[in-house]
């Protein structure tokens, strides 16, 4: 389990040191998430991504009028979850996180990706715009799919934006690593159907912008190596 949230200290100038690591972000993507199976409950998630490196990302969730819950994930490597002031986040380029607040985050179920496959589906038209589409489906038998609660993800992609495929789920990312045949671009919509093939939720892109932000891990990071 993740440790209790810690306050993220944001500085205008990074504090460079021998053991530090940094991660660059050049896109900010905001999605509205509608949970169809939860009386159409809605929430919003903001992602920071690197168009040329999809091995890591930041997600931001509202926890109050003044703060975000910031989660940094580097697939199969490390993870941090902290609180950040919204005004400070928007105003500053550098996001400094003390390494003692970061934990190793290994994917211990990589083999699960062997039971899924990416499949191209018909292009999707939204507001007279045509988008590439593909799904990630389990290859289990019906019995095993129900037992493992293995659902299907649908990705609708704007290929006009140069961006490596964006995956926040470790199984999807692991499967992409083994193939790397998917169209590049950012998702304009992501939907999930459960093991009964019933729609569970959809995330829809409501805005995106280019940014120049950098997350810096400061202090002693020896436990992450």
Secondary structure, DSSP 8 states (H G I E B T S, - for coil): -----EE-B--SS----TT-EEEEEEEEEEEEEEEGGGTTEEEEEEEEEETTEEEEEEEEEE-SSSEEEEEEEETTTEEEEEEEEHHHHHH-SEEEEEGGGEEE---TTGGGGGGEEEEEEEEEEETTEEEEEEEEEE-S-HHHHHHHT--EEEEEEETTS-------SHHHHHHHHHH--S--SEEEEEEEE-TTS-EEEEEEEEEEEEEEEEEEEES--GGG-
